[in-house]
């Protein structure tokens, strides 16, 4: 099976296999470079991202059993890179661990506690008891998993002021603590799983007793290389979005207690948040009375302010990840193909001679229609030639040059349309017409739509289309690798031409969009389709006013702010569109003396509709325009 089409979590049970395909970049990007890295073990942390951004992979990587495996064996380059990332993220100090982390998946059984016929306080206590018992058992299991020590080597260090709570976790002896955790887990699990839950007064006394190891334990002491060291415990609850909203609120409030000394991270999807939180409104509260950066910290696994820098970081991460996965593709590895970038040809495509002649004839007709003199056309051609000779770009073939000339002819005609031609046969525009990278981008987009010249190819476009989403990158890359394998099996050179890349990426993007199945996905699809068509229409304007065209919708902040705090359906639709990667949002974008909220169409949408990946070009719209598009389709 194509390894690119398997989720990374499928490799979790095999430590070596998981480490072989795990990239250190998410840990560096989202944790090591977080502005409050020094506080991530002291406050509750929400790790938020769309499906596929790598939350579970990152949570698994920092589990103690894997950290220990990496630090104990740094003979491979991959493990050395992972060890460096763990040190940068403060999970290790060189070859010594600093944190003992365990990941607990929030499976459906936790949600089922909320269906029990008890008061919310009782249901919350049961859920918290089960989580804490499993956390204690998970910590013991992960610390002993690699068999460098047994359970008697472990000591839980408690808070000095928690003496009264020591007895309720089992005392100081590690085996007693383990037995108490096992007892609590068994009793609470059986209660939640029972066909007919008992009356609240019949709940076993052992469950009713206090059990709060999170408020008792502060550190864990173990032996490391014949020396006793202390570690900070970290509990990572994965997929907390699966909990009932009221259940999640109770859990989050309990984690916000200042008495807790262990780290506590909650991994969650964006759709569990309010529209205001998904759009990262600065005044958003997780819960009434809990403010971001004061009571909790958010780690958002999405692009934010430094977008150019983040795109470079994601490209490094994605390329590294692709090369790791490529080593698992036997048909390519055995032929010595170990670089994803090397298998994606970036040789500039050009139109066949017949279509070039069609393009020249089109430009000739446009020149006559616009009444542009031969002298002016020659001036424009010289401007394009001068730009091409001085530019660093390699994708400036004769067809692109002709496409640029056509754009400049129309720009010249537009800028001189109000001048009197009887007095000036060949007037000079007030604003000179110049060739530029933007004009070249416009030509490429128009050549794609008019003549089918490949627009999206190469490793950079593959990364750009992924929108900083690791799983989406693997899906798109997997479709390309599938075609590479087919060519290799047929004893053909597996490197894909730009045209082959374009075909595969467009087909895969179309399939991804067709398989959207999240809440309001039908209305999101309608909205995206209509907006993408408007962007294509803008890109195909002959004078290319926005260069390669828009791939973004801009709504004034003074409109979007009140909408996100309202109960209108369009706010919920936009929330799910962002949470599942149909759009990305950029808040407080300044242009024209106004503040905008930009809704950028995702990479798959740009691939399907033939739009560029450039940033900043947007069509001005109102919230009412979006609502009208959905209503029109219905």
Secondary structure, 3 states (H helix, E strand, C coil): CCHHHCCHHHHCCCHHHHHHHCCCHHHHHHHHCCCCHHHCCCCEEEEEECCCCCHHHHHHHCEHHHHHHHHHCCCCHHHHHHHHHHHHCCCEECCEECEEEEEEECCHHHHHHHHCCCCHHHHHHHHHHHHHHHHHHHHHHHHHCCCCCCHHHCEEEECHHHHHHHHHHCCCCHHHHHHHHHHHHHHHHHHHHCCCCCCHHHCCHHHHCCCCHHHCEEEEEEEECCEEEEEEEEEEEECHHHCCHHHHHHHHHHHCCCCCCCEEEEEEEHHHCCHHHHCCCCCCEEECCEEECCCEEEEECCCCCCHHHHHHHHHHHHHHHHHHHHCCCHHHHCCCCCCCHHHECCCCCCCCHHHHHHHHHHHHHHHHHHCCCHHHHHHHHHHHHHHHHHCCCCCCCHHHHHHHHHHHHHHHHHHCCCCCCCCCCCCCCCCCCCCCHHHHHHHHHHHHHHHCCCCCCCHHHHHHHHCCCHHHHHHHHHHHHHHHHHHHHCCCCCCECHHHHHHHHHHHHHHHHHCCCCCCHHHHHHHHHHHHHHHHHHHCCCCCCCCCCCCEEEEEHHHHHHHHCCCCHHHHHHHHHHHCCCEEEEEEEEECCEEEEEEEECHHHHHHHCCCCCCCCEEECCHHHHHHHHHHHC
